[in-house]
Amino acid sequence: MAAVRVMAQRIARARRSGLAAAAQQYGRVIGTSEGDDAVLRVGTRAAGMEKAMAVVEEEQQQGARNWRRWSSGSWIAAGAASLSFAASTMTVAYGKERVTDRFSPKEVVLYQYDACPFCNKVKAFLDYHDIAYKVVEVNPVGKKEIKWSDYKKVPILVVDGEALNDSTAIITELTRRIQGGNAKDLAQKIGSDEEEKWRSWVDEHLVHLLSPNIYRTPREALQAFDYLTTNGNFSSIERATGKYVGATAMYFIGKRLKKRHNIIDARASLYEAAEEWVAALNGRSFMGGSKPNLADLAVFGVLRPIRHLDTGKDLLASTQIGEWYMRMEDAVGETARLPEEPLMGTIDSSMKV
């Protein structure tokens, strides 16, 4: 109850200071960016704050009951099963597919939101191919870091002075460059039809299931926004209020998104999508066969930012996608991101945009 009262007081202060309007921006970080900017128009008017607080209280009580169940040992068997699964997946090693120096970009800068699924698609590709890159974390409210660009969404990838937009287009272009071929050759390669079908499936279906799940309950919305405000580029006051105001707003916005995308049960729809992907693998280690292809990297990329949220944990525990996901973690390996350097969010005037 004390935590609920503190939350309510913080939200009240944020509303009085006008920061509630800014909360509409926060929800873009995971659910939209490249995707659906209409979220910004929904705002906190979806329902009253008093109702939100009542639901938050119920969710916190449920969380306490779940913790007591776990601590009493009723979930120990599940933990043992997880250890057994982990041991069984250590028998085969998978690795990165590095780019030859001849075709490797010399300088790569990614403008991103850390938790954005589209940005994580690009990062999965760069990490898998061990292409070193710098990151500029964009503030989702002011976006001053990309004021130089006419394109106001993320990701934006600057490759050797040229700005590339849209995650799927970025990855296709990078693939063309590092293979030293042309777009026609890329489109004609064996397996392209299947690969492109599932890349489109990620953009048109899978990604739309994420927001209704990570904002499914007030507790999960708070968890998501704790991650967003901790890892994102926010001012001190945005960070202090964004978790509570943003989480409350996005809990109700998530309901709207469910309706828009005809989702009846958010978790069930996500589980169904995971099983659909596993069925498409048809016994293969990856859709690419012995190594990941662009479809593997796309699915892995959009799921990676939710991996340690309740949504991701539930997904791995309740579907058959876990073994493939662990293989992908092995194959993609450590990040290729370069150590942080102060970047001003500007680029050379000679850049091609």
C-alpha beads as a LAMMPS data file, in Angstrom:
LAMMPS data file: protein, C-alpha beads

353 atoms
352 bonds

1 atom types
1 bond types

-500.0 500.0 xlo xhi
-500.0 500.0 ylo yhi
-500.0 500.0 zlo zhi

Masses

1 110.0

Atoms # bond

1 1 1 0.000 0.000 0.000
2 1 1 2.827 2.402 0.779
3 1 1 4.357 1.803 -2.651
4 1 1 1.002 2.464 -4.292
5 1 1 0.591 5.734 -2.426
6 1 1 4.098 6.847 -3.400
7 1 1 3.343 6.046 -7.036
8 1 1 0.098 7.962 -6.940
9 1 1 1.828 10.985 -5.410
10 1 1 4.533 10.953 -8.088
11 1 1 1.969 10.733 -10.862
12 1 1 -0.025 13.592 -9.341
13 1 1 3.095 15.762 -9.233
14 1 1 3.936 14.855 -12.815
15 1 1 0.459 15.743 -13.986
16 1 1 0.616 19.106 -12.265
17 1 1 3.994 19.877 -13.843
18 1 1 2.801 18.955 -17.329
19 1 1 4.996 15.857 -17.616
20 1 1 2.055 13.518 -18.117
21 1 1 1.860 14.692 -21.718
22 1 1 5.489 13.708 -22.224
23 1 1 4.663 10.184 -21.027
24 1 1 2.932 9.604 -24.335
25 1 1 6.397 9.739 -25.915
26 1 1 7.902 7.045 -23.704
27 1 1 5.696 4.245 -24.971
28 1 1 7.240 4.529 -28.401
29 1 1 10.551 3.139 -27.257
30 1 1 9.617 -0.546 -27.418
31 1 1 6.320 -0.563 -29.208
32 1 1 6.809 1.837 -32.077
33 1 1 9.900 3.796 -33.239
34 1 1 9.786 2.598 -36.859
35 1 1 6.265 1.407 -36.236
36 1 1 3.052 3.071 -35.129
37 1 1 3.331 6.756 -34.156
38 1 1 -0.436 6.908 -33.542
39 1 1 0.323 5.798 -29.971
40 1 1 1.331 9.385 -29.264
41 1 1 -2.229 10.572 -29.741
42 1 1 -3.747 8.233 -27.198
43 1 1 -2.161 9.667 -24.030
44 1 1 -3.246 9.168 -20.504
45 1 1 -6.864 10.000 -21.260
46 1 1 -7.474 6.289 -21.903
47 1 1 -8.725 6.023 -18.307
48 1 1 -8.510 7.725 -14.902
49 1 1 -5.417 7.496 -12.761
50 1 1 -7.478 6.362 -9.787
51 1 1 -8.526 3.214 -11.622
52 1 1 -4.914 2.578 -12.586
53 1 1 -3.816 2.731 -8.977
54 1 1 -6.431 0.189 -7.913
55 1 1 -5.226 -2.225 -10.578
56 1 1 -1.577 -1.612 -9.673
57 1 1 -2.364 -2.500 -6.052
58 1 1 -3.999 -5.762 -7.097
59 1 1 -1.026 -6.640 -9.311
60 1 1 1.412 -5.979 -6.484
61 1 1 -0.572 -8.240 -4.194
62 1 1 -0.544 -10.958 -6.833
63 1 1 3.216 -10.514 -7.214
64 1 1 3.639 -11.027 -3.462
65 1 1 1.547 -14.216 -3.626
66 1 1 3.681 -15.508 -6.500
67 1 1 6.860 -14.793 -4.529
68 1 1 5.563 -16.782 -1.567
69 1 1 4.809 -19.689 -3.904
70 1 1 8.331 -19.593 -5.287
71 1 1 10.039 -19.266 -1.911
72 1 1 8.011 -22.200 -0.578
73 1 1 9.583 -24.452 -3.184
74 1 1 6.679 -24.973 -5.583
75 1 1 8.783 -23.689 -8.483
76 1 1 11.994 -25.519 -7.631
77 1 1 11.159 -28.254 -10.126
78 1 1 10.949 -25.673 -12.885
79 1 1 14.406 -24.391 -11.940
80 1 1 15.827 -27.909 -12.092
81 1 1 14.300 -28.390 -15.521
82 1 1 15.908 -25.154 -16.690
83 1 1 19.325 -26.342 -15.499
84 1 1 18.838 -29.627 -17.312
85 1 1 17.889 -27.794 -20.503
86 1 1 20.928 -25.499 -20.212
87 1 1 23.250 -28.489 -19.890
88 1 1 21.714 -30.167 -22.939
89 1 1 22.328 -27.110 -25.132
90 1 1 26.070 -26.950 -24.420
91 1 1 27.018 -29.807 -26.732
92 1 1 27.221 -27.788 -29.983
93 1 1 29.089 -24.499 -30.433
94 1 1 27.926 -21.843 -32.873
95 1 1 29.855 -18.745 -33.848
96 1 1 29.796 -15.426 -35.623
97 1 1 30.076 -14.999 -39.382
98 1 1 32.722 -12.336 -39.653
99 1 1 33.071 -10.008 -42.635
100 1 1 36.294 -9.920 -44.622
101 1 1 38.254 -6.682 -44.305
102 1 1 37.670 -5.953 -47.987
103 1 1 33.920 -5.529 -47.531
104 1 1 33.711 -4.461 -43.877
105 1 1 32.496 -0.883 -43.228
106 1 1 35.101 1.424 -41.761
107 1 1 32.848 3.483 -39.477
108 1 1 29.345 2.632 -38.288
109 1 1 27.160 4.687 -35.934
110 1 1 23.725 3.531 -34.794
111 1 1 21.157 6.088 -33.607
112 1 1 18.747 4.114 -31.488
113 1 1 16.473 3.558 -28.519
114 1 1 18.094 0.798 -26.475
115 1 1 14.912 -1.273 -26.103
116 1 1 13.499 -0.663 -29.600
117 1 1 12.849 -4.000 -31.407
118 1 1 13.741 -2.525 -34.806
119 1 1 17.030 -1.171 -33.450
120 1 1 17.763 -4.549 -31.924
121 1 1 17.244 -6.201 -35.306
122 1 1 20.059 -4.062 -36.671
123 1 1 22.240 -4.717 -33.615
124 1 1 21.742 -8.477 -33.950
125 1 1 22.974 -8.271 -37.556
126 1 1 25.989 -6.133 -36.636
127 1 1 26.874 -8.338 -33.655
128 1 1 26.568 -11.570 -35.646
129 1 1 28.853 -10.251 -38.383
130 1 1 31.185 -8.673 -35.803
131 1 1 30.884 -5.243 -37.418
132 1 1 32.132 -2.704 -34.892
133 1 1 29.686 0.135 -34.255
134 1 1 29.181 3.153 -32.039
135 1 1 25.823 3.946 -30.470
136 1 1 24.071 7.269 -29.989
137 1 1 21.115 6.850 -27.629
138 1 1 18.279 9.132 -28.789
139 1 1 16.054 10.912 -26.299
140 1 1 12.508 9.925 -27.380
141 1 1 11.021 13.216 -26.200
142 1 1 13.253 15.862 -27.795
143 1 1 15.158 13.764 -30.366
144 1 1 17.900 16.388 -30.501
145 1 1 20.422 13.667 -31.355
146 1 1 18.837 13.235 -34.796
147 1 1 17.937 16.851 -35.484
148 1 1 20.283 16.699 -38.488
149 1 1 18.066 14.092 -40.187
150 1 1 14.801 14.596 -42.056
151 1 1 13.933 11.036 -40.987
152 1 1 12.698 11.287 -37.401
153 1 1 12.423 7.619 -36.440
154 1 1 14.992 5.103 -35.287
155 1 1 17.037 3.193 -36.148
156 1 1 19.246 5.369 -38.307
157 1 1 22.539 3.728 -39.234
158 1 1 25.355 5.922 -40.523
159 1 1 27.756 3.762 -42.548
160 1 1 30.966 5.413 -43.728
161 1 1 29.220 8.786 -43.787
162 1 1 25.950 7.653 -45.395
163 1 1 22.706 7.559 -43.394
164 1 1 20.494 4.481 -43.884
165 1 1 16.902 4.282 -42.592
166 1 1 14.388 1.498 -41.801
167 1 1 15.730 -1.635 -40.141
168 1 1 14.827 -4.098 -42.888
169 1 1 16.217 -1.844 -45.615
170 1 1 19.365 -1.230 -43.541
171 1 1 20.018 -4.953 -43.123
172 1 1 19.352 -5.711 -46.798
173 1 1 21.759 -2.986 -47.892
174 1 1 24.452 -4.078 -45.442
175 1 1 24.081 -7.669 -46.640
176 1 1 24.562 -6.526 -50.229
177 1 1 27.671 -4.577 -49.300
178 1 1 29.406 -7.190 -47.189
179 1 1 28.708 -9.899 -49.755
180 1 1 30.222 -7.703 -52.452
181 1 1 27.243 -8.391 -54.709
182 1 1 24.263 -6.455 -55.941
183 1 1 20.587 -6.352 -55.016
184 1 1 19.600 -8.635 -57.903
185 1 1 22.057 -11.345 -56.834
186 1 1 20.819 -11.105 -53.249
187 1 1 17.192 -11.508 -54.284
188 1 1 17.997 -14.582 -56.391
189 1 1 19.892 -16.572 -53.799
190 1 1 18.578 -19.979 -52.766
191 1 1 16.018 -19.855 -50.000
192 1 1 15.289 -16.177 -50.519
193 1 1 11.512 -16.641 -50.774
194 1 1 11.278 -18.347 -47.394
195 1 1 13.711 -15.926 -45.818
196 1 1 11.891 -12.837 -47.086
197 1 1 8.499 -14.244 -46.090
198 1 1 9.590 -14.563 -42.470
199 1 1 11.395 -11.240 -42.411
200 1 1 8.084 -9.660 -43.437
201 1 1 6.278 -11.744 -40.814
202 1 1 8.490 -10.208 -38.128
203 1 1 7.721 -6.632 -39.243
204 1 1 4.038 -7.138 -39.958
205 1 1 3.018 -9.548 -37.200
206 1 1 5.505 -10.496 -34.490
207 1 1 6.546 -6.974 -33.546
208 1 1 2.894 -5.937 -33.021
209 1 1 2.543 -8.567 -30.294
210 1 1 5.238 -7.053 -28.099
211 1 1 3.598 -3.906 -26.688
212 1 1 0.327 -5.623 -25.665
213 1 1 2.465 -8.140 -23.768
214 1 1 5.054 -5.978 -22.039
215 1 1 2.309 -3.527 -20.991
216 1 1 -0.225 -6.309 -20.334
217 1 1 -0.572 -5.570 -16.609
218 1 1 0.377 -2.522 -14.540
219 1 1 3.142 -4.520 -12.865
220 1 1 4.618 -5.543 -16.232
221 1 1 4.305 -1.971 -17.509
222 1 1 6.262 -0.743 -14.482
223 1 1 8.881 -3.410 -15.091
224 1 1 9.227 -2.382 -18.735
225 1 1 9.499 1.308 -17.928
226 1 1 12.051 0.657 -15.216
227 1 1 14.181 -0.949 -17.935
228 1 1 13.474 1.869 -20.418
229 1 1 14.293 4.717 -18.071
230 1 1 17.395 2.951 -16.739
231 1 1 18.888 2.208 -20.165
232 1 1 17.455 5.003 -22.279
233 1 1 18.601 8.589 -22.773
234 1 1 16.410 10.571 -20.376
235 1 1 16.947 13.697 -18.345
236 1 1 16.898 13.378 -14.563
237 1 1 13.329 14.633 -14.271
238 1 1 12.167 12.431 -17.173
239 1 1 13.776 9.436 -15.506
240 1 1 12.280 10.253 -12.113
241 1 1 8.717 10.522 -13.388
242 1 1 8.737 8.521 -16.604
243 1 1 8.547 5.099 -14.980
244 1 1 5.297 5.826 -13.175
245 1 1 3.566 8.187 -15.573
246 1 1 4.677 6.320 -18.681
247 1 1 3.842 2.885 -17.295
248 1 1 0.340 3.977 -16.328
249 1 1 -0.297 5.561 -19.710
250 1 1 1.073 2.586 -21.658
251 1 1 -0.939 0.070 -19.649
252 1 1 -4.091 1.615 -21.119
253 1 1 -2.541 2.261 -24.521
254 1 1 -1.596 -1.428 -24.650
255 1 1 -5.295 -2.235 -24.431
256 1 1 -5.926 -0.002 -27.430
257 1 1 -3.152 -1.695 -29.382
258 1 1 -4.677 -5.104 -28.675
259 1 1 -7.925 -3.946 -30.213
260 1 1 -6.221 -2.334 -33.199
261 1 1 -4.330 -5.513 -34.074
262 1 1 -7.252 -7.848 -33.263
263 1 1 -5.452 -9.522 -30.363
264 1 1 -7.780 -11.316 -27.966
265 1 1 -5.249 -12.800 -25.557
266 1 1 -1.824 -11.134 -25.711
267 1 1 0.184 -14.000 -24.179
268 1 1 -1.622 -16.692 -26.162
269 1 1 -1.012 -14.779 -29.409
270 1 1 2.687 -14.411 -28.631
271 1 1 3.007 -18.100 -27.759
272 1 1 1.197 -19.017 -30.983
273 1 1 3.625 -16.885 -32.985
274 1 1 6.602 -18.566 -31.292
275 1 1 5.277 -22.029 -32.091
276 1 1 4.588 -20.936 -35.673
277 1 1 8.229 -19.939 -35.992
278 1 1 9.468 -23.208 -34.463
279 1 1 7.250 -25.178 -36.880
280 1 1 8.737 -23.229 -39.796
281 1 1 12.230 -24.284 -38.702
282 1 1 11.104 -27.852 -39.423
283 1 1 13.841 -29.449 -37.344
284 1 1 16.648 -27.217 -38.606
285 1 1 19.026 -25.565 -36.156
286 1 1 18.276 -22.263 -37.887
287 1 1 16.071 -21.213 -40.752
288 1 1 19.351 -20.666 -42.575
289 1 1 20.289 -24.313 -41.951
290 1 1 23.619 -24.689 -40.160
291 1 1 23.887 -20.941 -39.546
292 1 1 21.417 -18.083 -39.053
293 1 1 19.983 -16.211 -42.016
294 1 1 18.332 -12.785 -42.058
295 1 1 15.009 -14.202 -40.841
296 1 1 16.703 -15.813 -37.822
297 1 1 18.424 -12.545 -36.996
298 1 1 15.181 -10.576 -37.357
299 1 1 13.196 -12.822 -34.978
300 1 1 16.053 -12.942 -32.487
301 1 1 16.586 -9.190 -32.702
302 1 1 13.012 -8.185 -31.841
303 1 1 12.802 -10.725 -28.999
304 1 1 16.144 -9.863 -27.418
305 1 1 15.040 -6.642 -25.619
306 1 1 12.221 -8.508 -23.830
307 1 1 14.353 -11.499 -22.871
308 1 1 14.673 -10.554 -19.186
309 1 1 11.192 -9.098 -18.775
310 1 1 8.336 -11.300 -17.587
311 1 1 7.113 -11.518 -21.185
312 1 1 10.392 -13.001 -22.386
313 1 1 10.728 -15.369 -19.458
314 1 1 7.186 -16.629 -19.968
315 1 1 7.799 -17.039 -23.698
316 1 1 10.855 -19.252 -23.223
317 1 1 9.222 -21.241 -20.450
318 1 1 5.889 -21.832 -22.188
319 1 1 6.865 -22.533 -25.808
320 1 1 9.391 -24.578 -27.740
321 1 1 11.354 -21.552 -28.971
322 1 1 13.921 -21.750 -26.152
323 1 1 16.405 -24.116 -27.799
324 1 1 16.522 -22.058 -31.000
325 1 1 16.884 -18.852 -28.957
326 1 1 19.845 -20.267 -27.016
327 1 1 21.507 -21.329 -30.275
328 1 1 21.013 -17.796 -31.569
329 1 1 22.596 -16.336 -28.432
330 1 1 25.627 -18.555 -29.014
331 1 1 25.841 -17.652 -32.708
332 1 1 25.408 -13.895 -32.281
333 1 1 27.797 -13.905 -29.342
334 1 1 29.206 -10.846 -27.631
335 1 1 28.286 -7.378 -28.769
336 1 1 30.431 -5.655 -31.393
337 1 1 29.519 -2.272 -29.890
338 1 1 32.513 -0.033 -29.326
339 1 1 33.191 1.586 -25.940
340 1 1 31.260 4.770 -25.246
341 1 1 32.627 8.027 -26.579
342 1 1 31.050 11.470 -26.269
343 1 1 29.113 12.123 -29.481
344 1 1 27.306 15.353 -30.118
345 1 1 24.500 13.912 -32.238
346 1 1 25.745 15.650 -35.381
347 1 1 27.406 14.460 -38.540
348 1 1 29.600 15.907 -41.252
349 1 1 27.935 18.305 -43.661
350 1 1 29.311 16.165 -46.498
351 1 1 27.195 13.165 -45.442
352 1 1 24.861 11.712 -48.029
353 1 1 21.301 11.560 -46.663

Bonds

1 1 1 2
2 1 2 3
3 1 3 4
4 1 4 5
5 1 5 6
6 1 6 7
7 1 7 8
8 1 8 9
9 1 9 10
10 1 10 11
11 1 11 12
12 1 12 13
13 1 13 14
14 1 14 15
15 1 15 16
16 1 16 17
17 1 17 18
18 1 18 19
19 1 19 20
20 1 20 21
21 1 21 22
22 1 22 23
23 1 23 24
24 1 24 25
25 1 25 26
26 1 26 27
27 1 27 28
28 1 28 29
29 1 29 30
30 1 30 31
31 1 31 32
32 1 32 33
33 1 33 34
34 1 34 35
35 1 35 36
36 1 36 37
37 1 37 38
38 1 38 39
39 1 39 40
40 1 40 41
41 1 41 42
42 1 42 43
43 1 43 44
44 1 44 45
45 1 45 46
46 1 46 47
47 1 47 48
48 1 48 49
49 1 49 50
50 1 50 51
51 1 51 52
52 1 52 53
53 1 53 54
54 1 54 55
55 1 55 56
56 1 56 57
57 1 57 58
58 1 58 59
59 1 59 60
60 1 60 61
61 1 61 62
62 1 62 63
63 1 63 64
64 1 64 65
65 1 65 66
66 1 66 67
67 1 67 68
68 1 68 69
69 1 69 70
70 1 70 71
71 1 71 72
72 1 72 73
73 1 73 74
74 1 74 75
75 1 75 76
76 1 76 77
77 1 77 78
78 1 78 79
79 1 79 80
80 1 80 81
81 1 81 82
82 1 82 83
83 1 83 84
84 1 84 85
85 1 85 86
86 1 86 87
87 1 87 88
88 1 88 89
89 1 89 90
90 1 90 91
91 1 91 92
92 1 92 93
93 1 93 94
94 1 94 95
95 1 95 96
96 1 96 97
97 1 97 98
98 1 98 99
99 1 99 100
100 1 100 101
101 1 101 102
102 1 102 103
103 1 103 104
104 1 104 105
105 1 105 106
106 1 106 107
107 1 107 108
108 1 108 109
109 1 109 110
110 1 110 111
111 1 111 112
112 1 112 113
113 1 113 114
114 1 114 115
115 1 115 116
116 1 116 117
117 1 117 118
118 1 118 119
119 1 119 120
120 1 120 121
121 1 121 122
122 1 122 123
123 1 123 124
124 1 124 125
125 1 125 126
126 1 126 127
127 1 127 128
128 1 128 129
129 1 129 130
130 1 130 131
131 1 131 132
132 1 132 133
133 1 133 134
134 1 134 135
135 1 135 136
136 1 136 137
137 1 137 138
138 1 138 139
139 1 139 140
140 1 140 141
141 1 141 142
142 1 142 143
143 1 143 144
144 1 144 145
145 1 145 146
146 1 146 147
147 1 147 148
148 1 148 149
149 1 149 150
150 1 150 151
151 1 151 152
152 1 152 153
153 1 153 154
154 1 154 155
155 1 155 156
156 1 156 157
157 1 157 158
158 1 158 159
159 1 159 160
160 1 160 161
161 1 161 162
162 1 162 163
163 1 163 164
164 1 164 165
165 1 165 166
166 1 166 167
167 1 167 168
168 1 168 169
169 1 169 170
170 1 170 171
171 1 171 172
172 1 172 173
173 1 173 174
174 1 174 175
175 1 175 176
176 1 176 177
177 1 177 178
178 1 178 179
179 1 179 180
180 1 180 181
181 1 181 182
182 1 182 183
183 1 183 184
184 1 184 185
185 1 185 186
186 1 186 187
187 1 187 188
188 1 188 189
189 1 189 190
190 1 190 191
191 1 191 192
192 1 192 193
193 1 193 194
194 1 194 195
195 1 195 196
196 1 196 197
197 1 197 198
198 1 198 199
199 1 199 200
200 1 200 201
201 1 201 202
202 1 202 203
203 1 203 204
204 1 204 205
205 1 205 206
206 1 206 207
207 1 207 208
208 1 208 209
209 1 209 210
210 1 210 211
211 1 211 212
212 1 212 213
213 1 213 214
214 1 214 215
215 1 215 216
216 1 216 217
217 1 217 218
218 1 218 219
219 1 219 220
220 1 220 221
221 1 221 222
222 1 222 223
223 1 223 224
224 1 224 225
225 1 225 226
226 1 226 227
227 1 227 228
228 1 228 229
229 1 229 230
230 1 230 231
231 1 231 232
232 1 232 233
233 1 233 234
234 1 234 235
235 1 235 236
236 1 236 237
237 1 237 238
238 1 238 239
239 1 239 240
240 1 240 241
241 1 241 242
242 1 242 243
243 1 243 244
244 1 244 245
245 1 245 246
246 1 246 247
247 1 247 248
248 1 248 249
249 1 249 250
250 1 250 251
251 1 251 252
252 1 252 253
253 1 253 254
254 1 254 255
255 1 255 256
256 1 256 257
257 1 257 258
258 1 258 259
259 1 259 260
260 1 260 261
261 1 261 262
262 1 262 263
263 1 263 264
264 1 264 265
265 1 265 266
266 1 266 267
267 1 267 268
268 1 268 269
269 1 269 270
270 1 270 271
271 1 271 272
272 1 272 273
273 1 273 274
274 1 274 275
275 1 275 276
276 1 276 277
277 1 277 278
278 1 278 279
279 1 279 280
280 1 280 281
281 1 281 282
282 1 282 283
283 1 283 284
284 1 284 285
285 1 285 286
286 1 286 287
287 1 287 288
288 1 288 289
289 1 289 290
290 1 290 291
291 1 291 292
292 1 292 293
293 1 293 294
294 1 294 295
295 1 295 296
296 1 296 297
297 1 297 298
298 1 298 299
299 1 299 300
300 1 300 301
301 1 301 302
302 1 302 303
303 1 303 304
304 1 304 305
305 1 305 306
306 1 306 307
307 1 307 308
308 1 308 309
309 1 309 310
310 1 310 311
311 1 311 312
312 1 312 313
313 1 313 314
314 1 314 315
315 1 315 316
316 1 316 317
317 1 317 318
318 1 318 319
319 1 319 320
320 1 320 321
321 1 321 322
322 1 322 323
323 1 323 324
324 1 324 325
325 1 325 326
326 1 326 327
327 1 327 328
328 1 328 329
329 1 329 330
330 1 330 331
331 1 331 332
332 1 332 333
333 1 333 334
334 1 334 335
335 1 335 336
336 1 336 337
337 1 337 338
338 1 338 339
339 1 339 340
340 1 340 341
341 1 341 342
342 1 342 343
343 1 343 344
344 1 344 345
345 1 345 346
346 1 346 347
347 1 347 348
348 1 348 349
349 1 349 350
350 1 350 351
351 1 351 352
352 1 352 353
